[in-house]
Amino acid sequence: MIETKHIIFFLGSAVCVPAGVMLSLNFAWFLDFVFMLMVFGTAQPETLFGLSTDINFLSLEWYRGSTRGVEISYLDLLAIVLLISSLLVRGREGRRMYWPPLLGFLLAFFAWALVNLVVFSDPKIFGIFEVTKIARGILLFVSVIAYVRTPRQLHCFLYALIAAVGYEAYICLLHRYVYGLVRIRGTFPHPNSLSMYSLQTVPIFIAAIFSNGISTPVRAASIMAYTAAAGCVLL
């Protein structure tokens, strides 16, 4: 059933996505901002600084899975803007397109999930929920691959991820020592999600710390972010 919020979302997307692409093509700093906001937002997939930023279609709130509907958030819109803008910039600069590494395996996994979770499953609605989650992850992956092509953009990625983990650590400390929560979850819906996010960022920071191509300030910040991510897991 189409609700008022769905109509507002579609109208807003029809305006914001083309506007974001136009700004990104005309101002390089805006494309960097879109990318860094998207990376920072991976720590806040459903909210941004406490404000709800996602919308569900065919929502079944009682379903306990990785998602409770066909979910779309501001991260998906940012990924679309980033992907389209990066491909247009690549074409404008005369650089050829290429097939991203591991994309074939991701698409094969998506096809396998589509067959097993939707075609041969019943009810199919829950499989559709999970498959759309996988599709959103592939979109995020491809958009980052399309954008990151120089050391400066790699530094943008690290700055944004360091900021995300730092903010997460701040929220975790606030929850533990101000509000007295025993098992904290940060900005995520569940403590396990916080733990998994923190653990996935650690190898990135370790690689940055021992990389010769990363500037000294970013390597120092990566050490702090590594400590913060480990602290989030312990808390």
N, C-alpha and C positions, 0 to 999 in steps of 0.2 A: 504494500500500500504506500503510495506516494504521499508524504507529509510536507508541510510547509518548509521544514528545515531542509528537505531534499531539494525542493525547488530553488531555495536560496543558495544551496551549495552549487547546483548546476549553473545558475546564473553567475555566481561569483567566480567559478572556475572558468567559465567562458570569457570572462573579462581579465582575470588575474593571470592566467597562463599565457595568453598572447602578449599582454603587457609586460610580463616578466621576461619573455623571450626578446621583445623589442629593446627593453632596457639592457639586457645582458649583451646584446649585439652591439649596442652603442656605447656602453660603459663597461670596461673590463673589470672595474672594481665591483660592479653590481653582480657580475657572474661569480666572482670570488665570494661575495657575501652570500649568495644563494647556496653555494657549495658548503661554506663553513656553517651556515645555519642548518643545513640538512645533516651534516655530520654531528653537530652539537645536538640536534633534535633526536638522534638515535637513542639517547639516554632518556628522552621524554616522548615516546611514540604516541601517547594518548593525550598528553597535556604539555603546555609550554608555560613554565613559571606558574603552575597552578591552574591555568585556564584550559578548559577542554578544547581539543583541536581535532577530534576525529568524528566521523559520522558512520553509522552502520545501516546497511540495507538488509532486508530480510532478517532483522535482528531477532534472536532467541536468547534472551538474557540468562535463562536457566541452564543453557548448554555450557558445559565445562570443557573447554578446549583451548587451543592457542588463540582463538578469536571467537567471538559470539555473533558473528554476522559477516556480511561482505563489507569489510571495513575499509574506509579510505580516510587518510589523515593529510595534514598539511605537508608531511614528508613526501607523499606520493606526488603532490602537485609540484613541490620543489624539484623532485627527481625528473619529472617530465620537462620542466623548464630547463634544467641543467642538461639533460640529454639532447633536446632539440637545439638548444643554443650551442652546445659543444660541437655537434655535428655540422651545424651551419658555419661556425667559425672555422672548423677544419676544412670545409669545402671552399670557404672564402680565401683561406691561406694556401690553397692548392695542395694540401696534404691528403694522401690517399686514405681510404677507409681500410680497416683491418678487422679480422675476426678475433674478438677478445679471448685470451687463454681461458680454458675450462668452461666457456659458455656452452659448448656442446654437451658436456656432462650435466650441466644445470638444466638444459632443455630436455635431456633424456630423463632426468629425474622428475621433471615436471610432467612429462608424458606418462611416465610410470605411475605417478601419483594420480593423474587424471583418470587413467584406466582403472586403477585399483580402488580409489576413494570415491569415484563418481559413477563410472560406467557399470562396475560390478558390485556396487554397494547400495544398501537400502537402509534408511532413507538417504537420498542423494544430497540433501541440503547440507548436511554436516561435512560431507566430502568437498562440496563446493566452497564452504567456508575455508577449509584448510588449503585447498588448491589456490584460492585467491591470495592467501598469505604467502605462499611460495612465489607466485607471480610478482607480488610486490617486492619480495627480496631480490628477484632477478632484475627487476627494473632498477632498484637501488644499485646493484652491482654494475650493471651496464652503464648507468649514468656516471658513476665514479670513474670507470675505465675510460669513458669518452672524454672526461674533463682533465684528469691528471696526466700531464705529459711533460712537465718541466720540474726542476728542483723547487722552484718557487711555489708551484701548486702542491707539491708534496709537503712543503713546509706549512701551507695553508691547512692541509689535512691534519697534520700533527698539532698545530695550534688549536684547531677546533676540537679535536679529540681530547687534548689536554684540558681545555676549558670544560668540556662535558664531564670528565672524570673529577676534576676539581670541584665543580658545582655539586656533583653527586656526593662527594666526600663531605662537603659542607652540610648538605641535607641529612646525611647519615649521622654526623656529629650532633646536629640539632635534635634529631629524633631520639638519640640515645641519652644525651647529657642534659637536654633541656626538657624534653617531654617524657623521658624515662621509659621509652619503649625497649623491650627486651630483644625482640627479633625484628630488626628494622628492614624496610623495603625500599628506602630512598624514594625516587620518583616513579618506581615501577609498581605494577599491581600486586607483585608477590616477591618475598625475599629471595626465592630461587632465581627469579629473573635478574635481580640485582647482582647476585653472585655470578651468574653466567656471563652477564655483560662485563663485569669487572675482569673476570678471568680471560675473556676474549681480547680485552685491550692490552693485557700484560705483554704478550709476545710482540705486539707492535712497538711498545715502548722499549722493550729490550733491544729490538732491532735498531731503533733510533739511537739508543745509548751507545751502541758499539759500531755505528755506521760512520765512516769518514766523510760521507757526503752531506751530513747534517751539521748545521751550525752549532757552535758551542752553547749559546743560550737555549736553543731548542733541546739539546741533549741534556742540559741541566734541568730544564722544565720536565723532560721525560722521566728523569730520575724521581722528581717530586710526584709526578702523576703515577708512576709505578708504585711508589709507596702509598699513595692515596687509594689506588685500586686494591692493593693488598689489605689496607685498613678496612675498606668497605666489606671485603669478604669476611674478615675477622669479626667485624661488628654484627 
